[in-house]
Amino acid sequence: MKYEIKLFLETQERQDLVVHFEDEAWNKRVAYLADIFDQLNKLNLMLQGKETHVLLFQDSLRAFVSKLPNWRRKAILGNIAMFEKLCGVMDESHIQVDQFLKDEIIEHLQSLEKEVKRYFPELS
């Protein structure tokens, strides 16, 4: 879809936006965010529906929150396998995870965990 959006922007003569699609750092960040939003969407879907109740809600949230420190530890080691779209961008570009991206991911995961725990203090 990235290429279709880029093509659309080129036909609209929006070179100011097309430039971002050629920036590897921007592409990596967008891919990471797409992975995080994908995980949040899956969590959201688990929390909805007829068969959902408070215990299932809490279990789903706890399971998600418990993943965040593990992902952070893996990111510190440079392992980004849990982020499918980011891995795809990295493989496509034949590049490695740089320290700046690792630091951004680690900081974001830590912030996300803190905010979920702040929003749902009964999980702790």
N, C-alpha and C positions, 0 to 999 in steps of 0.2 A: 504494500500500500504506500510505502514511502516514495517509491518511484512515481506512482500515479499522482500523489500530492505535489511532488516536485515538478512533474510535467504540467500539471494544472497551473501552478504558480508561474512557471515559465511562460505559458500561453497568456497569462494575465499580466505579464511583464512586471512581476513582483520580485525583481532581482534581490531586493533587500531581505526577502524571506528565503529565497532559493539558496542564498549563501549559507544558511544554517544547515541545509541538507548536505553540504560539502564539508562541514566541520565535524571531524571525527569525535571530538570531545562532546559536542552537542548531541550527536547521534548516540553515543554511549549513555549519556545522561537520560535522554528520552527513552531509550530501551530499558534502562533500569527502572525508571518511573512507570513504564508500561507493565513491567513485571510486578512491581509493588501494587499497582492498582488492580492488576489481575488477581493477586492474592487477596486483596481487600474485597474485591467483587465476589470471589468464591466464599469468603467468610460471610459477607452480606447475604448471599443466597442460602447459606446454611442456617442463618438466623431467621429466615422467613418460612412460611408455609404452615399447613394445617397441623402437622405433627410436632411443631416446635413448642417447647415448654422451657421454663426457667432453668432447669438443670441442664438441658441440652444447650441452651444459650450460654450458660456459664462454662460448660465443658468446651464448647467451640471457641469461645474467647480465650480460655486458658491455654488451649492447644495452640492457638495462633500466637499468643504472647510468648509461649515457651519456645517457639521457633526463632524468635527474633535474636536472642543471645547466641543461639547456635549459628545462625546466619552471620552474625557479627564476627564470631570467632573464625568462621571459615573465610570471611572477607579479609580479615587481618592476615591470614595465610595466603591470600591471593586466589582462593577457591571461590569462583562465582557460579558454579554449576547449578545452583538453585535458582538462578535468574536466567531463564531460557532465552528470552529475547536479547538480553545483553550478551549472552554467549554467542548467539547468532551474529550479532553485529561485530563482535570481536573476531569470530572465525572468518566472517566475510571480509574484514579489513586486514586480516592476518596481523593483528596487533595483540600485545599483552596488556594486562591490567596495570596501569600506571599508579604510582603512589597517590596522586591527587584524586583519582577516581576511587581508590580504596578508602581514602580518608573521608570523602563525601558519602560513600555508602555506609561506612561505619558510623559516622556522625548521624546520618539520617535514620538508620535502624535504631540507634540509641534514643534518638528523639521520639521516634514512633512508639517505641516501647514505653517510654516515660509518659507520653500523652495518653496512650490506651490505659495505662495503670492509673493515671490521674482521673480520667473520665470514668473508669470502672474501678473505684478503690476497693470494692468488695472482693475483687479477684485475688488480691494480695493475701 
